[in-house]
Every structure is written in structure tokens, then in C-alpha cells.
């Protein structure tokens, strides 16, 4: 869709609408999942360690692994597990096995993540009006059916529709994150990896990491959607996305510390 040299406000909005749907909605449930590992009790150690793990996961896993390194492995501008396999199959024929596993994992992610994201959003309406579980499920099914039905109109059109929506979403979660940070800036101590290691050292590691890694759900889209958006658009849009995501996570952490 876009060549690597093309960068405009429109192309950045399209990238927002195509690439960041999954990872952008992760703040809806990541901190909640981290709290569940401690019976929903927000201790200082859990909150600081949790946001620290989220920060370093988004930095090491998403930024360095995907944005800095993996995006370089394009196949004539195309990304994704099959494009990567096409680059290396001449050297290692046996890599067809992990390639198949990778495709299966992406399909599984595409099936599991949308219901989690949409369900988390709809369940949030319970703060305003009580919804029975049956009604929640029906609403989620309708939204998912509409979203998947719209995909047939093409990636660019979907990006143009959802791009402005995602821009408003990221701006909103970033703004509310700043509001909480101003009220309780102590949460910025979580930038220190000491708190991440301290939380892991106290046990319960599989559950904590399982919850924390939800923050990078959908990060593979940065590479798999390379052909749709172009590398440079993903680079620049990720700067904005990461900043707002971190503001949201640290803002939630500041609220919990309060």
C-alpha cells in the first residue's frame, strides 16, 4: 500500500488503524490481569513491579525486537512469518516447521485476541449501566461480526476509518494517564528494572509473566502488516503509540498506588 519512503499524516493514521488495534486495547485488561495474580490486592511491590515489567517488555520485546530488528527482515517490502520464511528457506529447509507453527500461532491470536479486547471494553460499561452476561456476549458477538465483515472492503479503507478512531483512543488513554501521574508521580520509580526483578524473585513467576505479556499482544502486527503500511510509517507511529501506552500503564499504576 505505502512505500517505505511515503510518510504523510494520512499514512500515519492508516498505520494506526491497521497495526495497533490489539496492542492498543491491551491497557483495558493488563493491569487487571496483574492484580488477579495477587487476588486483586494492589500492593506497592506488585504495582511498581508490574508497571516495571510492562515498561521493559514493551521496550525489549516490542521496540527492540520488532521495531528495531525484525522490521529490517522484509521480503521486497512484505513482512510476516511467511515472508520471513521465504527469505531463509534457501539456507534452512527445515524451517518450514517453525514457519507452520508461527502461522498457526498468528491464526490463534487472531481468533482469541478480538473477543478479549471487545469483551473487556464492553464489560467496562458496567461502571455506567449494569449489563447481564448474556447481553454482554450478544453485544460482543455483534461487534466482532461487524468488524470481520468490514475487512472484505480492503485494508486501506479499514485503516482510513479506524485511523482517526485509534488516534482519539491513544490520545485519550495518554491524557488520563498524565492526570494520574501528576497526582502520584511516585509510580515513575517503576522505570527502575530493580522492581521488575524484585517482583519476579518473589515467586509466582509464570502467572506474573502471563499477565504482563498481554501488554505486547498484537506486536506481531508491526511486522506482519509491514506490506500494508510501510516501514517508516510504523516507525513514526510507534513512537506515539508507545508513549501513550506507557502513560496509560503508569497512570493506572499511579491510581492503584493511591
Secondary structure, 3 states (H helix, E strand, C coil): CCCCCCCCHHHHHHHHHHHCHHHHHHHHCHHHHHHHCCCCCCCHHHHHHHHHHHHHHHHHHHHHHHHHHHHHCCECCECCHHHHHHHHCCCCHHHHHHHHHHHHHHHHHHHHHHHHHHHHHHHHHHHCCCCCHHHHHHHHHHHHHHHHHHHHHCHHHHHHHHHHHHHHHHHHHHHHHHHHHHHCHHHHHHHCHHHHHHHHHCCCHHHHHHHHHHHHCCCCHHHHCHHHHCHHHHHHHHHHHHHHHHHHHHHHHHHHHC
